């Protein structure tokens, strides 16, 4: 495993982390602007295509994660990280765009019963795929 970048490291090893920090911090003013400027209600065309397309991406990420796990691929953490991020986004947007009543109950049920636990599993795979494999082997034996 590589060590964390330090001031004594070559410039090229510090450039990418610095770029991500700058972009991350740079999002703060934009986020504050959006929170104030955007309307809380908005009608949009292609709502159906937007959600169907997102679910297709999520499906591809989940199937890719499954295939990578079956093959014990070194790409498993990448696939699981992608799937986990999409699951978190899906739970967030489903809950916040639900109309209330039964729609909100369904969104919360799916978020807490499926999407968030599966996202947590994906995070575990990203952080320690070897322990995940060992636990899965014990569970399935």
Secondary structure, 3 states (H helix, E strand, C coil): CCCCCCCCCCHHHHHHHHHHHHHHHHHHHHHHHHHHHCCCCCCCCCHHHHHHHHHHHHHHHHHHHHHHHHCCCCCHHHHHHHHHHHHHHHHHHHHHHCCCCHHHHHHHHHHHHHHHHHHHHHHHHHHCHHHHHHHHHHHHC
